[in-house]
Amino acid sequence: MDVMTIDEVVAFVAVAEWGGFTEASRRLNLSQPAISRRIRELERSVGAPLVERAGRRVRLTGAGRALLPYAETVLATVRDAERAVREQAARPGGSRTFGLAIVGTLADSHIVDALRAFESRHEDVFVELTTASSRQVSALVRTGEASLGLRYFADADPRLESIPLGAERLAVVVPAAHPVTAGRLPDLGELRGERWLGFSPERGQPDSFGALLDRLLPAGAPVTRVDSLTAQKRLVQAGLGVALMPTSSVREELRLGSLRAIEIDGLDARLPVVVIRRGRGHRGPLVEAFLEALHEHTPSLR
């Protein structure tokens, strides 16, 4: 009987996590033929096809979906073992690494202050920072690639622990020269007919930034999906739409006057922010130290 290898499992999880061979090869710094070869060998080992092409993306077969949680657990266990050994074998003055996955929009908030404080207290630690969507942040934590993750909304996966950190307040943001000059409106009716810019609802995640926008807007309001906060800000500045954005992410633009925020009566839109970690994952001193820095430097979220 053929036995699957760690390299094959890594390739399979990457394809499942990032939705295709192209992105998996980029993330793993391998050629697409190398990724394809490892998937074929894994399929030969388990005796069933694991992925199938759906246009430019791939999706898991029934066998692939059955294998995925076990594959993620295998990777997480191996990576936890590596961390535990490295912590025990670390020499005084040596370097350490800490894996952190974070939703890109949170990188503009006070969480950056917590990251700076953590690094100043632990100068021997190199933070391996990965930005991703909330769904992908959870996947990186499940596989042990990241020790902690910061995302929006709690994850319902029983393998993950979601620690509430607070919530980010959202504001309706318009270009500086927008014809509506009022700083406060009774409802969103004054913005009827506007093109809204927002994130796409995440696959398999009923609670997401994109899904929240869809729930708040009037039925039929046009939404252009732009999966980059920076791009959304630039488009709003250019007068090509309006958006619902975390106030922390547009603080500088509001100060400079290139964007304006409009208060909407009765609209208390907030994005819950959580820290996630594996319920049974390795918990070294760096995890606890970073959690302490988060709670010290994110009072605006509470």
C-alpha positions, -999 to 999 in steps of 0.1 A, spaced: 0 0 0 13 34 -10 17 59 19 10 96 13 39 120 20 39 153 38 48 171 5 17 156 -11 -5 167 18 10 202 17 2 205 -20 -33 192 -16 -42 215 13 -27 245 -6 -49 237 -36 -80 234 -15 -72 265 6 -63 288 -23 -88 274 -49 -64 264 -76 -30 252 -88 -17 286 -99 -21 303 -65 -10 271 -47 22 270 -67 28 307 -59 22 302 -22 45 272 -20 71 286 -44 68 255 -67 60 251 -103 25 241 -113 37 208 -128 53 200 -94 19 207 -77 0 186 -102 25 158 -98 21 157 -60 -17 157 -63 -16 128 -88 7 108 -65 -16 115 -35 -47 104 -56 -28 72 -65 -20 66 -28 -56 70 -16 -71 54 -47 -96 82 -56 -97 115 -75 -95 144 -50 -99 175 -72 -117 184 -104 -114 215 -126 -143 240 -127 -133 266 -152 -102 284 -141 -105 271 -106 -106 236 -91 -130 222 -65 -127 192 -42 -145 159 -50 -164 140 -23 -132 121 -15 -112 154 -14 -137 169 10 -135 138 32 -97 140 32 -93 177 39 -99 179 77 -75 150 83 -49 165 60 -52 198 78 -48 181 112 -17 162 99 0 194 89 -10 212 121 4 184 142 37 183 123 41 221 125 32 221 162 59 194 168 85 216 150 76 246 171 77 227 203 112 212 195 125 246 184 114 263 216 131 236 237 163 237 216 165 275 213 198 290 223 201 323 242 203 351 217 190 329 189 161 339 166 126 326 168 96 328 145 59 335 151 33 329 125 4 354 123 -24 354 97 -45 386 95 -73 399 73 -57 426 52 -82 454 62 -72 449 99 -36 459 90 -48 495 90 -61 494 125 -46 497 160 -37 460 157 -5 473 140 3 491 173 1 457 191 24 442 165 50 469 170 48 465 208 52 427 205 82 431 182 99 457 205 95 434 235 108 403 215 135 416 193 147 380 187 114 371 171 107 373 134 69 376 127 58 357 96 28 378 86 3 366 61 -27 386 49 -57 368 36 -95 367 37 -113 356 69 -119 321 55 -82 318 45 -70 331 79 -89 302 95 -74 277 71 -39 289 79 -45 285 116 -62 251 111 -31 238 93 -7 252 118 9 276 93 0 304 116 -1 302 154 -28 329 156 -52 345 132 -71 378 133 -103 379 113 -139 392 112 -166 372 129 -162 340 150 -155 308 131 -180 280 137 -154 253 132 -152 233 165 -115 228 159 -109 266 163 -113 288 194 -125 323 187 -115 349 212 -136 381 209 -113 412 206 -140 438 200 -156 454 169 -146 479 142 -171 507 136 -180 511 99 -188 544 82 -204 554 49 -175 570 30 -180 593 0 -156 614 -22 -148 649 -9 -168 665 -38 -199 643 -33 -231 663 -40 -246 653 -6 -229 678 17 -247 669 49 -226 652 76 -256 632 88 -286 616 70 -318 601 83 -313 569 63 -296 555 32 -324 568 9 -304 600 1 -277 577 -15 -302 558 -36 -288 550 -70 -252 553 -59 -228 526 -70 -216 509 -38 -181 493 -36 -177 463 -14 -161 430 -8 -175 398 -21 -193 375 3 -170 347 12 -177 312 0 -191 291 29 -191 321 53 -226 336 59 -210 361 82 -184 382 63 -177 418 55 -193 414 20 -224 397 34 -228 424 60 -229 451 33 -255 432 14 -277 429 45 -275 467 53 -282 480 18 -317 484 3 -328 456 -19 -315 460 -54 -288 485 -46 -259 480 -71 -227 467 -56 -194 465 -75 -171 439 -58 -136 452 -52 -116 428 -30 -90 453 -19 -96 481 6 -69 503 -9 -86 500 -43 -120 508 -28 -105 540 -13 -89 551 -45 -122 545 -65 -142 564 -39 -117 593 -41 -121 593 -79 -158 596 -75 -166 562 -89 -187 550 -59 -193 551 -22 -184 524 4 -189 512 39 -154 511 55 -138 506 89 -132 541 103 -97 531 113 -87 524 77 -97 558 64 -85 579 93 -58 596 73 -79 603 42 -106 618 64 -80 640 81 -67 652 48 -101 658 33 -98 635 3 -128 614 17 -158 623 38 -178 602 63 -215 605 65 -233 595 97 -266 576 91 -292 577 118 -299 543 133 -270 527 114 -247 512 140 -226 490 116 -198 471 133 -175 442 123 -167 419 152 -130 411 153 -118 379 168 -85 361 175 -85 325 165 -63 296 175 -65 259 173 -83 245 203 -57 217 208 -28 235 191 6 241 206 5 272 229 40 285 235 50 317 253 49 338 221 12 331 216 4 343 251 27 373 247 10 384 215 -25 380 230 -13 403 259 -1 429 234 -34 428 215 -55 434 246 -32 463 256 -32 481 223 -67 477 209 -89 496 233 -107 512 204 -122 479 195 -139 475 228 
